[in-house]
Amino acid sequence: MSRIIRTTVLVVLGLFWLLPVYLLVINAAKDPATFTTKDSWVPTDFSLFGNFAEAMSLSGLSDSLASTLLYAIVSPAIAVVVGACAGFAIVALRLKHGFAWFVAIFGGTVFPLQMILLPLFDAYSRTGLFDTRTGMIAVYTAISIPFSAFVMRNFFSGIAHSVFEAAVIDGATTWRIFRRVYLPMASSALVAIFILQATFIWNDFLLGLVLSQSDTVRPIVTTLAGMQSTYGGAQMSTVLAGGLLVSLPTVVLFLFTQKFFARGLALGQY
């Protein structure tokens, strides 16, 4: 009986969770000309692919898609490498004042992002990084590094120091130990960090709104939000289709890397 109740509860909760997705798909597939005259809960027509094409042609969404893909790959990749190096130096190399270095790296996350937006905008304006892809990659990388260093430091703390000592006795260099021993052992953690940070960057709105203005530089969520403005020129069904299109890459990413991500959920146990 308890199993039936548990299954029923899970099914009901799953349906509630899928309800917004259902409404998004149904309304994104409606004909823009008749969007306001038809029931939002009942599928009446199927113009989804046409709305996809319309969304990609409006407001520079295709340019933003390419830029966001660049940010979501390059910045997390750099952050993962830097975080792994920091964690390895603090734990395996037993860096002098290692905990103080860790606090200095992770301490930047204590302050809300909104507190640094004004000085960040001023610095970007003065250095010529405003509205550039280089500037967006730099800020996304800087934001991703503390979390990466935090996770990798905790992960490497679970590896016995005797592993490092044995490799040194065998004549391995520090770089070889890091590359051939520690990184392969932390592959699940690295993938989990990359997924989380890539998802954050893909869904970012605030930094893109403040630090960029052109469609070729802006993140895709910021550009999508601009389609809903008075001057966006897009019908609601087109905007919804754009939102559905924007959400697909992160869903695909999770589906293809769910095995690594599931292993990464246990990072805090080390």
Secondary structure in CASP SS format (residue, H / E / C, confidence):
PFRMAT SS
TARGET T0000
AUTHOR 0000-0000-0000
METHOD secondary structure of the structure
MODEL  1
M C 1.00
S H 1.00
R H 1.00
I H 1.00
I H 1.00
R H 1.00
T H 1.00
T H 1.00
V H 1.00
L H 1.00
V H 1.00
V H 1.00
L H 1.00
G H 1.00
L H 1.00
F H 1.00
W H 1.00
L H 1.00
L H 1.00
P H 1.00
V H 1.00
Y H 1.00
L H 1.00
L H 1.00
V H 1.00
I H 1.00
N H 1.00
A H 1.00
A C 1.00
K C 1.00
D C 1.00
P H 1.00
A H 1.00
T H 1.00
F H 1.00
T H 1.00
T H 1.00
K C 1.00
D C 1.00
S C 1.00
W C 1.00
V C 1.00
P C 1.00
T C 1.00
D C 1.00
F C 1.00
S C 1.00
L H 1.00
F H 1.00
G H 1.00
N H 1.00
F H 1.00
A H 1.00
E H 1.00
A H 1.00
M H 1.00
S H 1.00
L C 1.00
S C 1.00
G C 1.00
L H 1.00
S H 1.00
D H 1.00
S H 1.00
L H 1.00
A H 1.00
S H 1.00
T H 1.00
L H 1.00
L H 1.00
Y H 1.00
A H 1.00
I H 1.00
V H 1.00
S H 1.00
P H 1.00
A H 1.00
I H 1.00
A H 1.00
V H 1.00
V H 1.00
V H 1.00
G H 1.00
A H 1.00
C H 1.00
A H 1.00
G H 1.00
F H 1.00
A H 1.00
I H 1.00
V H 1.00
A C 1.00
L C 1.00
R C 1.00
L C 1.00
K C 1.00
H C 1.00
G H 1.00
F H 1.00
A H 1.00
W H 1.00
F H 1.00
V H 1.00
A H 1.00
I H 1.00
F H 1.00
G H 1.00
G H 1.00
T H 1.00
V C 1.00
F C 1.00
P C 1.00
L H 1.00
Q H 1.00
M H 1.00
I H 1.00
L H 1.00
L H 1.00
P H 1.00
L H 1.00
F H 1.00
D H 1.00
A H 1.00
Y H 1.00
S H 1.00
R H 1.00
T H 1.00
G C 1.00
L C 1.00
F C 1.00
D C 1.00
T C 1.00
R H 1.00
T H 1.00
G H 1.00
M H 1.00
I H 1.00
A H 1.00
V H 1.00
Y H 1.00
T H 1.00
A H 1.00
I H 1.00
S H 1.00
I H 1.00
P H 1.00
F H 1.00
S H 1.00
A H 1.00
F H 1.00
V H 1.00
M H 1.00
R H 1.00
N H 1.00
F H 1.00
F H 1.00
S H 1.00
G C 1.00
I C 1.00
A C 1.00
H H 1.00
S H 1.00
V H 1.00
F H 1.00
E H 1.00
A H 1.00
A H 1.00
V H 1.00
I H 1.00
D C 1.00
G C 1.00
A C 1.00
T C 1.00
T H 1.00
W H 1.00
R H 1.00
I H 1.00
F H 1.00
R H 1.00
R H 1.00
V H 1.00
Y H 1.00
L H 1.00
P H 1.00
M H 1.00
A C 1.00
S H 1.00
S H 1.00
A H 1.00
L H 1.00
V H 1.00
A H 1.00
I H 1.00
F H 1.00
I H 1.00
L H 1.00
Q H 1.00
A H 1.00
T H 1.00
F H 1.00
I H 1.00
W H 1.00
N C 1.00
D C 1.00
F C 1.00
L H 1.00
L H 1.00
G H 1.00
L H 1.00
V H 1.00
L H 1.00
S C 1.00
Q C 1.00
S C 1.00
D C 1.00
T C 1.00
V C 1.00
R C 1.00
P C 1.00
I H 1.00
V H 1.00
T H 1.00
T H 1.00
L H 1.00
A H 1.00
G H 1.00
M C 1.00
Q C 1.00
S C 1.00
T C 1.00
Y C 1.00
G C 1.00
G C 1.00
A C 1.00
Q C 1.00
M H 1.00
S H 1.00
T H 1.00
V H 1.00
L H 1.00
A H 1.00
G H 1.00
G H 1.00
L H 1.00
L H 1.00
V H 1.00
S H 1.00
L H 1.00
P H 1.00
T H 1.00
V H 1.00
V H 1.00
L H 1.00
F H 1.00
L H 1.00
F H 1.00
T C 1.00
Q H 1.00
K H 1.00
F H 1.00
F H 1.00
A H 1.00
R H 1.00
G H 1.00
L C 1.00
A C 1.00
L H 1.00
G H 1.00
Q H 1.00
Y C 1.00
END
